[in-house]
Amino acid sequence: MIDIKNKIKEYLTKKDTKFNSIFEINKMSGGSSNEIWIIKYLDNNTENKIVFRRHYSRISEKENLYPPLSLSIESEVMAVAYKQKIPVPKIIYNVDKDHELGESFFMEFIDGITLGNKIVENRSVKLLKPNLASQCGEILGKIHSIPYQNIKDLNTSTGIDEMRKYKNIYQDYSLNIPVFNLSFKWLEKNIPPVTNKCLVHGDYRNGNIVVSSSIGIKSILDWELLHLGDRHEDLAWICVNSWRFGKIKLPVGGFGLRNDFYNAYEQSSKKKLNKESLKFWEILGTLKWGIMCLKMYDAYKSGYDRSVDRAAIGRRSSETEIDLLRLIDNEDRYE
Amino acid sequence: MNNPPSKEELITSVIEFIENDIIDELVGQKRFHAHVAKNSLQIILRQLKLEEKNNRFEKNRLKEILKMDKDLNELNKILCQKIDYEEIDINNNDLIDHLFKTTMEKLSIDQPNYSAYLDEKTN
């Protein structure tokens, strides 16, 4: 195995002598297919940070929910978003795939609150104007307006594609969880109308946003699940109860109301939303998270990751069952 | 029959050990894992207390809906197949009622602090 810390330092110091002052390199817990490293260095005697993102050095296809998106596409989309004035970390260096570090990139470190439960508990965040839900809607409208025609090799995934992908995973486990079968059946009978494709972030939720208590959203992170698809996918995902961090009555990320979010979105994207599509995607999103919990438990069972939390997370799948039943049985309980 | 302590007492003693002697000694991911470990033991304690009753209720309802008597696993498998092949309507009131009750029983073991569980109980 290559010594990644040394390679990172070697790469950066070749780019800029200011990196001779690097004094700490730490690996953080990352997303589903990427590692995140934080590098600390001194610039004119003040501490500065830069972020390094690369694929896991060891990942089997079975453990991965998606084939990892090429990091060059992720950084290209982030750079386009940055140009469109969407709050996103600035890409600093792209590392070529022939380099020992593998295809990867360095980006700006954004300081702020990222933990979902800290965001929903923050008093100042509650008083923001425009509120956080409106900010999320406005920014998402801009993301969905990103011109993607010149970006090569983007995958397309529709509601039917996403549903089938997760149904296959569920069926592979040969489990009999009637609420999941019922939810798949409901989805099959309520396929939303086809809409014009747009660039979908794929993991737009509380937990992947950086928030400052004085101005609100500073940055949108974790673009590794981006694809072309239905705009309602992102709009519903942030409302899935699993991302409300206990604040069930505030459907948008546990901090806001649907109307503020949808109105700001419609204004910024100039697109009208479809209520049936939103319901379809919120049910599919909830079901996806339930199946992801089982998938993470499977990493324990298969011996890939024998940690205490991989084992325990399987039991969190029942949380999504009550959310699914409530969504299917009723219209929105919380607006 | 085994001598004391009971299995519940043994698990409780480990929970207390994690709580009083371990968590504060740890930082970062290990501290998080100690919390998860404690939580897993609490799930087992609740399961020891509630599982038999929950499973009996679930099985009785399934027997009614499916009009047959088999073990619980088999009954759930048959229900899943009936849903898949549309041999039972997914809007069927008895089915929905059964699934709500079963899910609430599961959560009373897995996660009795979950927001939707608490909300469902009070509404």
Interface residues (C-beta under 8 A of the other chain):
Chain A: S29 N176 I177 P178 V179 N181 L182 K185 W186 K189 N241 R244 G246 K247 I248 S307 V308 D309 A311 A312 R315 R316 S318 E319 E321 I322 D323 L325 R326 I328 D329 R333
Chain B: Q29 F32 H33 V36 A37 N39 S40 I43 N73 N76 K77 L79 C80 I83 D84 E86 I90 L95 I96 L99 F100 T102 T103 M104 K106 L107 D110 Q111 Y114 S115 A116 Y117 D119 E120
